[in-house]
Each structure stands twice: as C-alpha cells, then as structure tokens.
Amino acid sequence: MENFRKVRSEEGPEASGSGAGPFADLAPGAVHMRVKEGSKIRNLLAFATASMAQPATRAIVFSGCGRAATKTVTCVEILKRRLAGLHQVTRLRYRSVREVWQSLPPGPDHPPASLSVLKNVPGLAILLSKDALDPLQLGYQPPGSRPSLPSPPAAPTAKRGPGDPAAEEGAPKRSQPESGAGDEDRTAGAP
C-alpha cells in the first residue's frame, strides 16, 4: 500500500441485524454518547455524569467502533463505579467501511489505478439504565456484578520486624562474603 493513497472512506450500513440501532426499545429520552478514537474520557464522563444526574434521564448508551471500542468500555466501567445500581446490556456489532485507494505516481501511459477495500470494523454499544432490564436478553449484567477472578493464594498478614526471630526463620538468607576473603582479593592486586 506504499504506492497508494487513500482517497475516501464510505461507511456502509451496520451488520448488527436490526435497522433501528442496537437497542430498538429504548426510551426517547435516552442519551447517546458516540465515543471516537480522539475523544477525551474526562469530557465524555463529565457530560454523562451530568446527564445521568438529571431525574428525567433514565438510560445512556455508549457506542464506539474500531479503536474507540476500548475507550467505550473504559467510560462505561468508570461510570458504573461512580453511579451504583446501573443495569447493563452490551451488544457487539460490525460496521462495513469501504476505502478507496489510488496509485501515487500515475505513469504517462498508465491511467491511475484504483483499489477498493471493504473492511468489517467491530464496535460496541453498551446500554446503562437506572431501571431494571430483562435479565434474559443477551449481554445483560445486573448492577454490582463483576466477573469473578480466582483468588490469590493466602499470604501471611502479620508484619514482622527485622529483629523478630520469627521473621528470620522463613525468610531466605542472603549470602554475605566472609570478612577476610574479600579483603585479600582487594589487596592482592595493589602495588
């Protein structure tokens, strides 16, 4: 692709299955946050937090495609920590993007060559709602649920000082050079 330059990008319809967006039964007062690759997380969260603080706003949708998908998840997780009791539904979708590329140095006897590339870019749409949602729908997470991680092995919790004999029993000992051996090596090479 080094001899080509991108002329234009055209976004096609989403291949998520429904034409009404990822959440067809969404209330009309819901806030839709479109997360872009260059969006600042603090700006997104400031607006989302202020919107969810209003009693009329019952739901918010964060959506992002491609490189913005990670930032979308980050915003949702931070907002869930700030505002407890939010129900979540996550939907995965794909957006078709057609990129048109043209050859850089068109030759005198060759017309400029054109290349068309069709990409399916993954994206996320995450609904956060103050109201209870249907727990049977795919991608549902109830409030306060976190994936369970394996617990680390139990470690002793009592702190012991360096002079405590119990601390010295289980601690690995460092080898220290003998006082006479190290001095002989240093003085042997001296004139």
N, C-alpha and C positions, 0 to 999 in steps of 0.2 A: 504494500500500500504506500510505499515511499514515493512512487511516481504518480500518485493520485492525490487530489484534494477533495474534501467534502464540499459539495455544492449546496445540498439541502437535506433536511430530515423531515419526514412526514409521519405523524403519529396516526396509526390506524385505530380501529375500534378495539376495545378491551375484549379479551377472550375469556372473561370470567363467567360467561354463561347467561347472565341476565343483562338486558339493556338499560335497566333502571338504576344501575350502580350496584355496589356490593351490598347495600342494605336498603332493600325496596320498601320495607315497612317502617322507615324512620320517620319520627315526628318532624313536622315542618320547621320547628324552632331549633333544631339541632345545629351546632356549629361544625363546620367542615374546615379542618386545618390541612392544607396541602403542603407537605414538607418537601423542600427542594434540597439539592446537594449543598448549596451555599447558604441555606437558612441557618440563622443563629439559634441555638437551643434556648438561650435565655429569653430571646424575643418571643419565640413560639410559646414557651411556658408562661411568660408574663401575660400574654393575651389569653391563653387557655385557662389559666387560673382565675383571671378576672371574669371571663365568660361563665365559668362554672360556679362562681360565687353568686351570680345572679339567680334568684329563685325561679325565673322563667326558663332558664336553660337546664334541661334535664339530661341531655346527651351531647357528646362531642365525638367526632370522627377524625382520626389522624390517618392520612394516606401518603404514601411515598413509593416511588419506583426506582429501580436500579440502585445507584449508590446512596440514595436517600433512605433506603429501607432500614438500614442500621440506625440512622438518626431518628426515624419514626418510632422504632421500638424503644430507644433511649428516652424520648419525650414521654411516651406512654408510661413507662416504668417509673419515671420521676413523678409524673402527675398522680399515679396511683399511690405513691408513698406520701405525697402532700395531702391528697384528699382521700380519706379512708372510705370504704364502703362502695366502691365503684365496681359494677359488673362489666365484664369484658367479653367481646366477641371478636375473633381475629379471622380475616379472610385473606387468602392468597389469590393473586390474580396475575395475569400476564397482559402486557400491552405490546402490540405489534408496532415496530418502528422501522420504516423504510428509509435507508440512507442512500443518497445518490452521490457517486464519486465521479470525477472527471480527470482524465490524464493531464499531467502538468505541461510538459513541452510537446504541444502538437507539432508533428513534423510537417514539412512543406507539402509532401504528397500524401500525408495521412490525416484524415479528419480526426478531431479529438474523440477519443474513446470514452464511453460512458459505462459505468458499472453500478448496478443496483444491488444492495444488500438488505435482506429482511431479517430483523432481529426480534426475538421474543424476550422482552425485558420483564423480569419478575418484579412484583410490587406487593405491598401490604396495605390493607385497610383495616384499622382497628377501631371498634366502637367501644366507647366508655359511657356507661349510663348510670345515673343515680337510681333509676327504677329497676326492679327485678326483670331479668330477661328469661327467655325459655332455656332451661338448662339442658335440653335435649338437642339443641342445634349444634352443629359442628363448630369447633373453635371457641366454645364457651368456657369462661373461667369465673368462678364465683369470687366475691370480694375476699381479700385476705388470703387467697390460696397461692402458695408458692410451690414450685416443684421441689420435691424432697430430694435432698442431696445426701449421700452417705455420710454418716457422722464420722469425724476423725477419731482415731483411737484415743482412749482416755489417757491424759497425761497427768502427772502429779501436779497438784495445785499449790502445795505448800512451798513457800520460798525459804530457802536456807541460806544462811550467810557463809562467807568463805572460810571462816574459822570453825564452823559447825562440823563435828566429826561425821555426822550422817551425810552431809553434802559431799564429803571427800570419799566415802565408801563407794558410791555408784558412779562418781564422775571419772571419766578417763583421765589418766595422768599424762602430762607432757613429759617427754624425756628432756632432761637438762644435762648439759655437758658437765663432766666432772671438773672440779676446780683446778686440778693440777694438769690435766691433759690439754685443755685449751690454752693454758699459759705457755706450755712447752712449744706448741706449734707456732705461736706468735713470736716467740723469742728465738726460735731456731734459725729463722731467715734473717735476723737482724745482724749487722756487722759489728 
